[in-house]
Amino acid sequence: MTTDRTIARALADALDADVPVAMATVVRTERSVPRHAGAKMLVFGDGRQLGTIGGGEMESRVRAAAADALATGRPTTLEFDLVDPAHGDPGVCGGSAFIYLEPYMPREHVVVIGCGHVGAAVVELAHWLGFRVTALDDRADVADAASLPDADVVLAGPLAESLRQVIIDESTHAVLVTRNVAVDVEVLPIVLGSPARSIGVMGSSRRWATTRAALAETGVADERLDAVHAPIGLDVDAETPAEIALSIMSQIVGLRHPAPAEQEW
């Protein structure tokens, strides 16, 4: 038997595992309906369902709306009249149901490549902002879990090998804050071949021009290089590692609430 406690535990487990899930809750009813206020159902990103808000066509429509909510990340309120299927109603119980549908999205992922002073500051701030954080460096004394307690995952060793252990998907922001052009040239082709939501490289415009030219010589296409945001970060005259981290994460947070197209980065 699925109880509210079972649903609450499943929701908590999904959040801990960064699994997308939507909670459908009957918040108000009128007259005769299958389930009354307080009935809950979870709909997972893979289509699985836990609990019920009444079954039938109404529940089927809620599952479809849950898939849309998980695609957009936006909650919504649904209203159903259960009176006349001939007019499109999903039932004949004779009442009305109001359902609040709330998506719980996985945390966005920040992959910090380079864990020097700036990288460590980015790790700390990204964690504080609620991102899932993976930190990589080829220097074992820098990429150390004790030195980077806010990272969910710390990988030390050759960067190309470490990156192949990281799942980079559409919710991932790749932040390259490395020590020199040679490291960027090694790493960027791997990141550019991923579906990362954003890719940014720290450094001056001159440094990026050097990196870009080196990558172009290896055959990396211009359109792929155009996708890189360099120098990464909002222009706030940042100087200290903390200030630079703030400029970087401010730019990334801006993607959660996009400005009009002409202002996007």
DOGU-194521 format. One line per field, with one value per residue: residue number from 1; x, y negated, z of N, C-alpha, C in turn. Coordinates in nm, 2 decimals, padded with zeros to 4 digits. Last residue first. Layout:
N
resi	c(NUM  ...) .
n_xx	c(X  ...) .
n_yy	c(Y  ...) .
n_zz	c(Z  ...) .
ca_xx	c(X  ...) .
ca_yy	c(Y  ...) .
ca_zz	c(Z  ...) .
c_xx	c(X  ...) .
c_yy	c(Y  ...) .
c_zz	c(Z  ...) .
This chain:
265
resi	c(265  264  263  262  261  260  259  258  257  256  255  254  253  252  251  250  249  248  247  246  245  244  243  242  241  240  239  238  237  236  235  234  233  232  231  230  229  228  227  226  225  224  223  222  221  220  219  218  217  216  215  214  213  212  211  210  209  208  207  206  205  204  203  202  201  200  199  198  197  196  195  194  193  192  191  190  189  188  187  186  185  184  183  182  181  180  179  178  177  176  175  174  173  172  171  170  169  168  167  166  165  164  163  162  161  160  159  158  157  156  155  154  153  152  151  150  149  148  147  146  145  144  143  142  141  140  139  138  137  136  135  134  133  132  131  130  129  128  127  126  125  124  123  122  121  120  119  118  117  116  115  114  113  112  111  110  109  108  107  106  105  104  103  102  101  100  99  98  97  96  95  94  93  92  91  90  89  88  87  86  85  84  83  82  81  80  79  78  77  76  75  74  73  72  71  70  69  68  67  66  65  64  63  62  61  60  59  58  57  56  55  54  53  52  51  50  49  48  47  46  45  44  43  42  41  40  39  38  37  36  35  34  33  32  31  30  29  28  27  26  25  24  23  22  21  20  19  18  17  16  15  14  13  12  11  10  9  8  7  6  5  4  3  2  1) .
n_xx	c(02.42  02.14  02.03  01.87  01.67  01.61  01.77  01.69  01.76  01.97  02.17  02.27  02.44  02.66  02.73  02.78  03.00  03.19  03.19  03.27  03.53  03.64  03.62  03.79  04.04  04.02  03.91  03.66  03.51  03.30  03.17  03.10  03.27  03.54  03.65  03.45  03.25  03.21  03.10  03.30  03.40  03.21  03.25  03.51  03.63  03.95  04.20  04.42  04.40  04.21  04.36  04.52  04.33  04.24  04.46  04.49  04.25  04.27  04.48  04.34  04.15  04.26  04.06  03.85  03.59  03.29  03.00  02.68  02.56  02.72  02.74  03.08  03.29  03.40  03.55  03.75  03.87  03.97  04.21  04.44  04.40  04.43  04.70  04.82  04.76  04.72  04.57  04.21  03.93  03.65  03.35  03.06  02.75  02.49  02.26  02.31  02.61  02.87  03.00  03.34  03.54  03.67  03.81  04.03  04.17  04.23  04.39  04.55  04.44  04.15  03.83  03.57  03.23  03.12  03.30  03.36  03.63  03.90  04.09  04.01  04.02  04.23  04.40  04.65  04.81  04.77  04.69  04.50  04.16  03.82  03.50  03.16  02.87  02.54  02.44  02.38  02.55  02.75  02.87  02.98  03.16  03.35  03.43  03.54  03.76  03.91  03.97  04.14  04.36  04.30  04.18  04.05  03.73  03.43  03.11  02.80  02.47  02.16  01.97  01.67  01.35  01.03  00.73  00.40  00.07  -00.24  -00.56  -00.90  -01.20  -01.55  -01.81  -01.91  -01.78  -01.69  -01.40  -01.26  -01.45  -01.53  -01.79  -01.83  -01.79  -01.89  -01.76  -01.53  -01.30  -00.99  -00.70  -00.38  -00.10  00.25  00.61  00.86  01.04  01.00  00.99  00.83  00.59  00.55  00.51  00.27  00.09  00.08  -00.03  -00.28  -00.40  -00.42  -00.61  -00.83  -00.88  -00.77  -00.68  -00.65  -00.40  -00.15  00.19  00.42  00.55  00.78  00.89  01.14  01.08  00.79  00.54  00.35  00.06  -00.19  -00.46  -00.55  -00.89  -00.98  -01.06  -01.29  -01.58  -01.86  -01.79  -01.47  -01.14  -00.79  -00.55  -00.37  -00.06  00.22  00.56  00.80  01.16  01.49  01.73  01.93  01.92  01.78  01.54  01.46  01.44  01.22  01.02  01.01  00.92  00.66  00.54  00.53  00.37  00.13  00.15  00.06  00.08) .
n_yy	c(-03.57  -03.78  -04.00  -03.93  -03.77  -03.87  -03.64  -03.34  -03.21  -03.04  -03.20  -03.33  -03.16  -03.21  -03.47  -03.42  -03.26  -03.46  -03.65  -03.49  -03.42  -03.68  -03.72  -03.52  -03.59  -03.95  -04.10  -04.22  -04.39  -04.26  -04.11  -03.77  -03.48  -03.39  -03.57  -03.32  -03.06  -02.88  -02.86  -02.90  -02.65  -02.54  -02.70  -02.63  -02.30  -02.19  -02.14  -02.24  -02.51  -02.57  -02.55  -02.78  -02.98  -02.96  -03.03  -03.30  -03.41  -03.38  -03.56  -03.79  -03.81  -03.62  -03.37  -03.08  -02.97  -02.77  -02.64  -02.51  -02.25  -01.99  -01.76  -01.75  -01.84  -02.02  -01.86  -01.78  -02.02  -02.13  -02.00  -02.10  -02.37  -02.41  -02.35  -02.55  -02.79  -02.73  -02.66  -02.70  -02.69  -02.62  -02.48  -02.37  -02.28  -02.06  -01.97  -01.81  -01.65  -01.46  -01.26  -01.17  -01.03  -01.18  -01.35  -01.19  -01.18  -01.45  -01.50  -01.27  -01.35  -01.35  -01.46  -01.48  -01.56  -01.77  -02.01  -02.12  -02.06  -02.05  -01.94  -01.68  -01.60  -01.76  -01.88  -01.95  -01.73  -01.63  -01.78  -01.79  -01.82  -01.89  -01.86  -01.90  -01.98  -02.10  -02.41  -02.59  -02.79  -02.65  -02.53  -02.77  -02.85  -02.63  -02.63  -02.89  -02.86  -02.67  -02.82  -03.02  -02.86  -02.55  -02.35  -02.26  -02.27  -02.20  -02.17  -02.18  -02.11  -02.15  -01.89  -01.79  -01.94  -01.87  -02.03  -02.00  -02.07  -02.05  -02.03  -02.00  -01.86  -01.82  -01.57  -01.35  -01.14  -01.09  -01.22  -01.43  -01.61  -01.65  -01.62  -01.36  -01.34  -01.54  -01.55  -01.66  -01.91  -02.00  -02.20  -02.24  -02.46  -02.41  -02.48  -02.42  -02.28  -02.18  -01.90  -01.87  -01.95  -01.75  -01.54  -01.62  -01.60  -01.32  -01.28  -01.40  -01.23  -01.00  -01.09  -01.12  -00.85  -00.65  -00.76  -00.91  -00.96  -00.74  -00.61  -00.66  -00.58  -00.64  -00.81  -00.92  -01.11  -01.02  -01.14  -01.07  -01.19  -01.23  -01.39  -01.64  -01.61  -01.28  -01.09  -01.10  -01.31  -01.51  -01.84  -01.94  -01.99  -02.07  -01.95  -01.67  -01.69  -01.55  -01.61  -01.48  -01.44  -01.35  -01.28  -01.32  -01.17  -01.33  -01.33  -01.06  -01.05  -01.22  -01.07  -00.85  -00.96  -01.05  -00.80  -00.68  -00.86  -00.83  -00.49  -00.22  00.12) .
n_zz	c(-02.27  -02.37  -02.47  -02.68  -02.55  -02.21  -01.97  -01.79  -01.53  -01.55  -01.64  -01.42  -01.31  -01.47  -01.39  -01.12  -01.14  -01.23  -01.03  -00.81  -00.89  -00.87  -00.59  -00.50  -00.61  -00.70  -00.92  -01.15  -01.30  -01.40  -01.64  -01.56  -01.71  -01.93  -02.22  -02.34  -02.40  -02.70  -02.94  -03.12  -03.15  -03.32  -03.54  -03.63  -03.53  -03.49  -03.61  -03.50  -03.54  -03.35  -03.12  -03.16  -03.16  -02.90  -02.75  -02.84  -02.75  -02.48  -02.42  -02.50  -02.31  -02.02  -01.84  -01.84  -02.03  -02.04  -02.16  -02.09  -02.12  -02.30  -02.46  -02.59  -02.73  -02.56  -02.39  -02.56  -02.64  -02.39  -02.29  -02.43  -02.42  -02.15  -02.11  -02.26  -02.13  -01.77  -01.55  -01.56  -01.54  -01.70  -01.64  -01.77  -01.66  -01.74  -01.84  -02.05  -01.93  -01.85  -01.62  -01.61  -01.70  -01.88  -01.71  -01.64  -01.88  -01.92  -01.68  -01.47  -01.13  -00.92  -00.86  -00.64  -00.60  -00.46  -00.28  -00.04  00.04  -00.08  00.08  00.10  -00.16  -00.39  -00.61  -00.52  -00.52  -00.77  -01.06  -01.24  -01.13  -01.08  -00.92  -00.95  -00.77  -00.80  -00.65  -00.45  -00.38  -00.25  -00.48  -00.59  -00.40  -00.40  -00.67  -00.69  -00.52  -00.66  -00.89  -00.78  -00.69  -00.86  -01.01  -01.30  -01.38  -01.25  -01.35  -01.20  -01.27  -01.11  -00.95  -01.11  -01.00  -00.95  -01.03  -00.92  -00.95  -00.80  -00.91  -00.84  -00.98  -00.95  -01.03  -01.17  -01.28  -01.54  -01.71  -01.84  -02.09  -02.35  -02.39  -02.33  -02.06  -01.82  -01.55  -01.40  -01.47  -01.35  -01.36  -01.23  -01.21  -01.21  -01.22  -01.46  -01.61  -01.86  -01.83  -01.62  -01.73  -01.92  -01.74  -01.62  -01.82  -01.83  -01.57  -01.61  -01.79  -01.63  -01.44  -01.61  -01.69  -01.41  -01.07  -00.84  -00.79  -00.64  -00.63  -00.88  -01.20  -01.46  -01.65  -01.60  -01.41  -01.22  -01.03  -00.74  -00.58  -00.32  -00.16  -00.07  -00.14  -00.28  -00.57  -00.75  -00.66  -00.63  -00.50  -00.55  -00.41  -00.40  -00.44  -00.51  -00.64  -00.79  -00.83  -01.05  -01.08  -01.17  -00.93  -00.74  -00.51  -00.34  -00.47  -00.44  -00.16  -00.13  -00.27  -00.11  00.13  00.05  -00.02  00.23  00.36  00.23  00.09  -00.09  00.00) .
ca_xx	c(02.57  02.20  02.11  01.98  01.78  01.58  01.72  01.74  01.65  01.85  02.11  02.18  02.31  02.59  02.70  02.67  02.88  03.17  03.16  03.14  03.43  03.63  03.55  03.65  03.97  04.06  04.05  03.70  03.65  03.28  03.27  03.05  03.24  03.42  03.67  03.58  03.24  03.29  03.02  03.21  03.48  03.23  03.12  03.48  03.55  03.83  04.08  04.41  04.50  04.17  04.26  04.58  04.41  04.15  04.40  04.60  04.29  04.17  04.50  04.46  04.11  04.24  04.18  03.91  03.73  03.36  03.14  02.77  02.48  02.72  02.62  02.97  03.22  03.33  03.43  03.67  03.81  03.86  04.08  04.42  04.41  04.30  04.59  04.84  04.69  04.79  04.69  04.33  04.01  03.79  03.43  03.20  02.83  02.63  02.25  02.25  02.49  02.84  02.88  03.23  03.46  03.59  03.69  03.93  04.12  04.15  04.26  04.54  04.51  04.29  03.91  03.70  03.33  03.06  03.29  03.23  03.52  03.78  04.11  04.02  03.89  04.23  04.27  04.55  04.81  04.71  04.78  04.60  04.29  03.92  03.63  03.27  03.00  02.62  02.48  02.30  02.43  02.66  02.81  02.88  03.04  03.28  03.37  03.43  03.66  03.86  03.89  04.01  04.29  04.39  04.14  04.15  03.85  03.54  03.24  02.92  02.61  02.25  02.06  01.80  01.45  01.16  00.84  00.53  00.18  -00.11  -00.44  -00.79  -01.07  -01.43  -01.75  -02.00  -01.81  -01.83  -01.47  -01.19  -01.41  -01.38  -01.74  -01.86  -01.68  -01.94  -01.90  -01.56  -01.44  -01.07  -00.84  -00.47  -00.23  00.13  00.49  00.77  01.08  01.01  01.06  00.97  00.64  00.57  00.62  00.39  00.12  00.12  00.10  -00.19  -00.37  -00.34  -00.47  -00.78  -00.83  -00.85  -00.68  -00.78  -00.49  -00.26  00.07  00.40  00.45  00.73  00.76  01.14  01.12  00.93  00.56  00.48  00.12  -00.06  -00.41  -00.44  -00.78  -01.01  -00.98  -01.23  -01.45  -01.81  -01.89  -01.61  -01.24  -00.93  -00.56  -00.51  -00.13  00.09  00.46  00.70  01.03  01.37  01.64  01.92  01.99  01.92  01.61  01.48  01.54  01.35  01.06  01.05  01.05  00.76  00.57  00.61  00.50  00.20  00.11  00.13  00.00) .
ca_yy	c(-03.55  -03.66  -04.02  -04.02  -03.71  -03.87  -03.77  -03.40  -03.31  -02.99  -03.10  -03.41  -03.17  -03.08  -03.45  -03.52  -03.20  -03.33  -03.69  -03.56  -03.32  -03.61  -03.81  -03.52  -03.46  -03.84  -04.08  -04.12  -04.43  -04.34  -04.21  -03.90  -03.57  -03.36  -03.52  -03.35  -03.19  -02.90  -02.83  -03.01  -02.75  -02.49  -02.70  -02.76  -02.39  -02.22  -02.10  -02.09  -02.44  -02.57  -02.45  -02.64  -02.96  -02.94  -02.90  -03.20  -03.41  -03.30  -03.42  -03.75  -03.79  -03.74  -03.43  -03.20  -02.96  -02.90  -02.62  -02.62  -02.37  -02.09  -01.85  -01.71  -01.73  -02.07  -01.93  -01.68  -01.93  -02.18  -01.97  -01.96  -02.31  -02.44  -02.27  -02.41  -02.76  -02.78  -02.74  -02.62  -02.79  -02.60  -02.60  -02.35  -02.40  -02.08  -02.05  -01.94  -01.65  -01.60  -01.27  -01.27  -00.96  -01.07  -01.40  -01.23  -01.06  -01.38  -01.56  -01.33  -01.27  -01.39  -01.37  -01.53  -01.46  -01.64  -01.94  -02.15  -01.99  -02.09  -02.08  -01.76  -01.61  -01.68  -01.81  -02.05  -01.81  -01.56  -01.79  -01.69  -01.88  -01.81  -01.93  -01.81  -02.02  -01.98  -02.33  -02.47  -02.82  -02.73  -02.45  -02.68  -02.93  -02.67  -02.51  -02.85  -02.96  -02.64  -02.70  -03.06  -02.96  -02.65  -02.37  -02.35  -02.21  -02.29  -02.09  -02.26  -02.05  -02.17  -02.01  -01.77  -01.91  -01.88  -01.95  -02.07  -01.99  -02.13  -01.96  -02.10  -01.84  -01.89  -01.68  -01.46  -01.13  -01.12  -01.13  -01.30  -01.58  -01.65  -01.76  -01.40  -01.30  -01.50  -01.56  -01.52  -01.88  -01.90  -02.19  -02.18  -02.41  -02.45  -02.42  -02.51  -02.31  -02.32  -01.96  -01.83  -02.03  -01.89  -01.53  -01.61  -01.74  -01.39  -01.22  -01.46  -01.37  -01.00  -01.06  -01.23  -00.95  -00.68  -00.67  -00.87  -01.07  -00.77  -00.67  -00.61  -00.65  -00.57  -00.77  -00.80  -01.15  -01.03  -01.10  -01.11  -01.10  -01.26  -01.27  -01.57  -01.70  -01.42  -01.12  -00.97  -01.29  -01.37  -01.73  -01.98  -01.91  -02.11  -02.06  -01.72  -01.69  -01.59  -01.58  -01.58  -01.39  -01.44  -01.22  -01.41  -01.11  -01.30  -01.46  -01.12  -00.97  -01.25  -01.21  -00.83  -00.90  -01.14  -00.90  -00.62  -00.85  -00.96  -00.59  -00.34  00.00) .
ca_zz	c(-02.30  -02.32  -02.35  -02.71  -02.64  -02.35  -02.01  -01.91  -01.55  -01.48  -01.74  -01.52  -01.25  -01.48  -01.53  -01.16  -01.10  -01.31  -01.17  -00.81  -00.87  -01.00  -00.69  -00.46  -00.65  -00.61  -00.90  -01.04  -01.26  -01.28  -01.63  -01.59  -01.60  -01.86  -02.09  -02.30  -02.34  -02.57  -02.83  -03.10  -03.07  -03.19  -03.48  -03.57  -03.62  -03.42  -03.68  -03.48  -03.62  -03.49  -03.14  -03.14  -03.28  -03.01  -02.73  -02.85  -02.90  -02.55  -02.40  -02.57  -02.45  -02.10  -01.89  -01.77  -02.01  -02.02  -02.15  -02.11  -02.13  -02.19  -02.47  -02.50  -02.79  -02.68  -02.34  -02.49  -02.74  -02.45  -02.24  -02.41  -02.56  -02.22  -02.05  -02.30  -02.26  -01.89  -01.52  -01.56  -01.47  -01.72  -01.60  -01.77  -01.69  -01.70  -01.72  -02.08  -02.00  -01.89  -01.71  -01.57  -01.59  -01.94  -01.78  -01.54  -01.82  -02.02  -01.70  -01.61  -01.23  -00.94  -00.94  -00.67  -00.65  -00.45  -00.41  -00.09  00.10  -00.15  00.04  00.22  -00.10  -00.27  -00.62  -00.54  -00.40  -00.66  -00.95  -01.26  -01.15  -01.15  -00.93  -00.97  -00.81  -00.78  -00.77  -00.47  -00.46  -00.17  -00.38  -00.67  -00.43  -00.28  -00.61  -00.77  -00.49  -00.53  -00.90  -00.84  -00.60  -00.80  -00.87  -01.25  -01.43  -01.24  -01.35  -01.24  -01.25  -01.22  -00.94  -01.06  -01.10  -00.87  -01.07  -00.89  -01.01  -00.81  -00.88  -00.87  -00.90  -01.01  -00.96  -01.13  -01.14  -01.52  -01.62  -01.82  -01.95  -02.32  -02.40  -02.47  -02.15  -01.95  -01.57  -01.43  -01.45  -01.42  -01.31  -01.33  -01.14  -01.27  -01.16  -01.40  -01.48  -01.85  -01.95  -01.60  -01.62  -01.97  -01.84  -01.54  -01.78  -01.95  -01.61  -01.51  -01.83  -01.75  -01.40  -01.54  -01.79  -01.52  -01.19  -00.88  -00.76  -00.74  -00.58  -00.74  -01.12  -01.35  -01.67  -01.69  -01.55  -01.25  -01.17  -00.80  -00.68  -00.39  -00.24  00.00  -00.12  -00.23  -00.45  -00.71  -00.73  -00.63  -00.53  -00.54  -00.49  -00.37  -00.34  -00.51  -00.52  -00.82  -00.73  -01.03  -01.04  -01.19  -01.02  -00.85  -00.62  -00.30  -00.46  -00.58  -00.23  -00.07  -00.31  -00.25  00.13  00.10  -00.12  00.12  00.41  00.22  00.19  -00.10  00.00) .
c_xx	c(02.59  02.35  02.18  02.07  01.90  01.70  01.67  01.68  01.70  01.73  01.99  02.12  02.21  02.45  02.62  02.63  02.76  03.03  03.12  03.10  03.29  03.53  03.54  03.57  03.83  03.99  04.09  03.85  03.69  03.41  03.24  03.17  03.19  03.40  03.54  03.61  03.38  03.28  03.08  03.12  03.39  03.30  03.12  03.35  03.52  03.75  03.95  04.28  04.49  04.27  04.21  04.48  04.48  04.23  04.31  04.55  04.40  04.21  04.40  04.49  04.22  04.19  04.15  04.04  03.78  03.50  03.21  02.91  02.56  02.63  02.61  02.85  03.11  03.25  03.34  03.54  03.72  03.80  03.96  04.27  04.39  04.29  04.46  04.74  04.70  04.71  04.76  04.45  04.14  03.86  03.58  03.27  02.98  02.69  02.38  02.23  02.44  02.72  02.85  03.12  03.35  03.51  03.60  03.80  04.01  04.09  04.17  04.40  04.50  04.36  04.05  03.78  03.46  03.15  03.22  03.21  03.38  03.66  03.98  04.03  03.90  04.09  04.26  04.41  04.71  04.71  04.72  04.71  04.39  04.05  03.74  03.40  03.10  02.76  02.55  02.33  02.35  02.54  02.71  02.80  02.94  03.15  03.29  03.36  03.53  03.75  03.83  03.92  04.15  04.30  04.24  04.11  03.97  03.67  03.35  03.04  02.71  02.39  02.14  01.88  01.58  01.27  00.96  00.64  00.31  00.00  -00.32  -00.66  -00.97  -01.31  -01.63  -01.94  -01.91  -01.87  -01.61  -01.26  -01.35  -01.35  -01.59  -01.81  -01.70  -01.82  -01.95  -01.71  -01.47  -01.21  -00.92  -00.61  -00.32  00.01  00.36  00.65  00.98  01.06  01.09  01.05  00.79  00.63  00.65  00.52  00.25  00.17  00.16  -00.05  -00.27  -00.30  -00.37  -00.63  -00.77  -00.79  -00.76  -00.79  -00.63  -00.34  -00.04  00.28  00.44  00.64  00.70  01.00  01.12  00.96  00.71  00.48  00.25  -00.02  -00.29  -00.39  -00.67  -00.88  -01.00  -01.14  -01.39  -01.69  -01.82  -01.69  -01.38  -01.03  -00.70  -00.53  -00.27  00.00  00.32  00.60  00.93  01.24  01.52  01.84  01.99  02.00  01.76  01.56  01.57  01.46  01.20  01.09  01.10  00.90  00.67  00.64  00.59  00.34  00.18  00.07  00.09) .
c_yy	c(-03.42  -03.65  -03.90  -04.05  -03.80  -03.83  -03.76  -03.54  -03.39  -03.08  -03.04  -03.31  -03.24  -03.09  -03.31  -03.49  -03.29  -03.28  -03.57  -03.60  -03.38  -03.50  -03.75  -03.61  -03.46  -03.71  -03.96  -04.11  -04.34  -04.39  -04.30  -04.00  -03.71  -03.46  -03.50  -03.50  -03.23  -03.04  -02.85  -02.99  -02.87  -02.58  -02.64  -02.77  -02.52  -02.33  -02.13  -02.05  -02.28  -02.50  -02.45  -02.53  -02.82  -02.90  -02.87  -03.06  -03.31  -03.30  -03.33  -03.61  -03.75  -03.71  -03.55  -03.24  -03.09  -02.88  -02.75  -02.58  -02.50  -02.21  -01.95  -01.80  -01.68  -01.96  -01.98  -01.75  -01.83  -02.09  -02.01  -01.92  -02.16  -02.37  -02.29  -02.32  -02.61  -02.74  -02.79  -02.72  -02.73  -02.71  -02.57  -02.48  -02.37  -02.21  -02.09  -02.03  -01.80  -01.60  -01.41  -01.27  -01.05  -01.00  -01.29  -01.27  -01.09  -01.25  -01.49  -01.38  -01.34  -01.30  -01.43  -01.43  -01.54  -01.53  -01.81  -02.08  -02.01  -02.02  -02.14  -01.91  -01.69  -01.70  -01.71  -01.99  -01.92  -01.64  -01.74  -01.70  -01.77  -01.89  -01.84  -01.89  -01.91  -02.01  -02.20  -02.39  -02.70  -02.77  -02.53  -02.59  -02.85  -02.75  -02.55  -02.73  -02.93  -02.73  -02.66  -02.93  -02.99  -02.74  -02.45  -02.39  -02.30  -02.22  -02.19  -02.18  -02.15  -02.14  -02.03  -01.89  -01.87  -01.84  -01.98  -01.98  -02.06  -02.04  -02.05  -02.04  -01.95  -01.87  -01.75  -01.58  -01.24  -01.11  -01.17  -01.21  -01.44  -01.62  -01.76  -01.54  -01.35  -01.47  -01.49  -01.50  -01.73  -01.90  -02.09  -02.17  -02.36  -02.40  -02.48  -02.44  -02.40  -02.36  -02.11  -01.88  -02.00  -01.97  -01.67  -01.61  -01.73  -01.54  -01.29  -01.40  -01.43  -01.14  -01.06  -01.21  -01.07  -00.79  -00.73  -00.78  -01.03  -00.89  -00.69  -00.68  -00.58  -00.65  -00.68  -00.74  -01.04  -01.06  -01.13  -01.06  -01.16  -01.15  -01.31  -01.45  -01.62  -01.49  -01.26  -00.99  -01.16  -01.36  -01.59  -01.86  -01.97  -02.02  -02.10  -01.83  -01.74  -01.58  -01.63  -01.52  -01.50  -01.37  -01.31  -01.34  -01.20  -01.25  -01.43  -01.25  -01.02  -01.18  -01.25  -00.97  -00.88  -01.09  -01.00  -00.72  -00.78  -00.95  -00.72  -00.45  -00.12) .
c_zz	c(-02.37  -02.35  -02.30  -02.59  -02.66  -02.44  -02.16  -01.93  -01.67  -01.51  -01.68  -01.62  -01.34  -01.42  -01.55  -01.30  -01.13  -01.27  -01.25  -00.95  -00.87  -00.99  -00.82  -00.55  -00.61  -00.66  -00.82  -01.04  -01.14  -01.22  -01.51  -01.57  -01.65  -01.75  -02.01  -02.32  -02.28  -02.53  -02.69  -02.98  -03.04  -03.09  -03.34  -03.49  -03.55  -03.50  -03.61  -03.55  -03.61  -03.58  -03.29  -03.17  -03.28  -03.14  -02.85  -02.85  -02.93  -02.70  -02.47  -02.55  -02.53  -02.24  -01.97  -01.84  -01.95  -01.98  -02.14  -02.09  -02.16  -02.22  -02.36  -02.52  -02.70  -02.75  -02.46  -02.45  -02.68  -02.56  -02.32  -02.38  -02.54  -02.35  -02.12  -02.24  -02.29  -02.02  -01.65  -01.55  -01.45  -01.65  -01.60  -01.74  -01.67  -01.75  -01.66  -01.96  -02.02  -01.98  -01.73  -01.67  -01.55  -01.83  -01.84  -01.61  -01.72  -01.96  -01.81  -01.64  -01.37  -01.04  -00.96  -00.74  -00.68  -00.49  -00.38  -00.23  00.04  -00.09  -00.03  00.19  00.03  -00.20  -00.51  -00.54  -00.40  -00.54  -00.82  -01.16  -01.17  -01.15  -00.99  -00.99  -00.83  -00.84  -00.72  -00.59  -00.49  -00.24  -00.29  -00.57  -00.50  -00.30  -00.48  -00.71  -00.56  -00.48  -00.76  -00.85  -00.65  -00.71  -00.79  -01.11  -01.40  -01.27  -01.35  -01.23  -01.29  -01.18  -01.07  -01.05  -01.04  -00.97  -00.97  -00.93  -01.00  -00.85  -00.90  -00.82  -00.94  -00.92  -01.03  -01.06  -01.10  -01.37  -01.61  -01.73  -01.93  -02.18  -02.36  -02.50  -02.29  -02.04  -01.71  -01.44  -01.49  -01.38  -01.41  -01.27  -01.25  -01.19  -01.23  -01.34  -01.41  -01.71  -01.93  -01.72  -01.60  -01.86  -01.89  -01.63  -01.70  -01.91  -01.73  -01.54  -01.74  -01.80  -01.52  -01.50  -01.72  -01.61  -01.31  -01.00  -00.81  -00.69  -00.69  -00.68  -00.98  -01.27  -01.56  -01.71  -01.65  -01.39  -01.19  -00.94  -00.73  -00.48  -00.32  -00.07  -00.03  -00.19  -00.41  -00.58  -00.68  -00.72  -00.54  -00.58  -00.46  -00.46  -00.31  -00.40  -00.55  -00.69  -00.77  -00.92  -01.02  -01.15  -01.04  -00.96  -00.75  -00.42  -00.43  -00.57  -00.37  -00.14  -00.26  -00.30  -00.01  00.09  -00.08  00.01  00.30  00.26  00.16  -00.01  00.00) .
